[in-house]
Amino acid sequence: MQISINNLVKEYNGHRVLDVGYLNINKGTILGIIGPNGAGKSTLIKIIGGLEEATSGQVYYNGKKIYSQKDITVVFQKPYLLRTTVFNNVAYPLMIRKEKKKAINNKVNKILKEIGIENLKNQKAWTLSGGEMQKVALARALIFRPSLLILDEPMSNMDPSSIAIMEEMIKKINQIEKTTVIIITHSLQQAKRICKEVVFMHKGKVQEFGSMKEVIFNPKNHITKAFIQGELLIS
C-alpha cells in the first residue's frame, strides 16, 4: 500500500466539495479518476499532491503525511511553464537537484526525442501551442522519475498520435520504474487503454473503486452505470 486516505474533507466557505471516507491506492498502479464536472476530482488530486490542505482528515504516503514528500509530481491540464526555453523547462528538476551538466543534457535530449519534441528544445515556452505545452510539462514531470505521478487531464489539447505516444510513456515509466500514476480523465477509452484501477466520483464522494474492468464493464453502483452509459453528464 502506498497512499492511504482517511476521512478526507474539503470545504470552501462552509460548502463541502469533497468527502472521502476511506481509500487505499496501491503502489505501482495506474489509477484513473473519472466522473462528471464538479465531482471533486481535481480537489482530491491537489490534496494528494500536497498542493492544498484538507479541512479535515489525512493523506498518508508510504506511512508519512503527504506534505513531507518530495518525490511527487503533479501535471495540470493548463501547465505552468517557466519563461525560458523548452530545454531549460524540462531540465529544471535536474538543475535544482544539482546534477552534472552532461547528465542533464543527455537526459533532456533523450526524453525530448522520446516524446517527439526535440525540434522545440530551443523554442521559448510562451510561443508553444497548448498541446506542445502539455508535452513539455509531461517531459519535465517524467525526467526525474517520480515515485508518484499525478496527472489532471494532461492530454486534453493533444492530437490522437501525440496522445498515443504519451500513453505509452506513462505505461513505460509505470512498468519499468514502478511509478504510481493517478490520472484524471474524461475519456473512458483512455481509462480502458492505460488504467489498472478506476475511481468513479460524484458530488465529492467516491461512489465506486475497483479494477478497470470491474468499474467500467461491470459497475455495481447505479450512478456509475448512468455515467458509463453517458446518461450522467453533470454533477
HELIX and SHEET records of a PDB file:
HELIX    1   1 LYS A   41  ILE A   48  1                                   8    
HELIX    2   2 ILE A   66  SER A   68  5                                   3    
HELIX    3   3 VAL A   86  ILE A   96  1                                  11    
HELIX    4   4 LYS A  101  ILE A  115  1                                  15    
HELIX    5   5 GLU A  118  LEU A  120  5                                   3    
HELIX    6   6 ALA A  125  THR A  127  5                                   3    
HELIX    7   7 GLY A  130  LEU A  142  1                                  13    
HELIX    8   8 PRO A  160  GLU A  177  1                                  18    
HELIX    9   9 LEU A  188  ILE A  194  1                                   7    
HELIX   10  10 MET A  212  MET A  212  1                                   1    
HELIX   11  11 LYS A  213  PHE A  217  3                                   5    
HELIX   12  12 HIS A  222  ILE A  228  1                                   7    
SHEET    1   A 4 HIS A  15  ILE A  25  0                                        
SHEET    2   A 4 ILE A   3  TYR A  12 -1                                        
SHEET    3   A 4 SER A  56  TYR A  61 -1                                        
SHEET    4   A 4 LYS A  64  LYS A  65 -1                                        
SHEET    1   B 6 ILE A  72  VAL A  75  0                                        
SHEET    2   B 6 LEU A 148  ASP A 152  1                                        
SHEET    3   B 6 THR A 180  ILE A 184  1                                        
SHEET    4   B 6 ILE A  30  ILE A  34  1                                        
SHEET    5   B 6 GLU A 197  HIS A 202  1                                        
SHEET    6   B 6 LYS A 205  SER A 211 -1                                        
END                                                                             
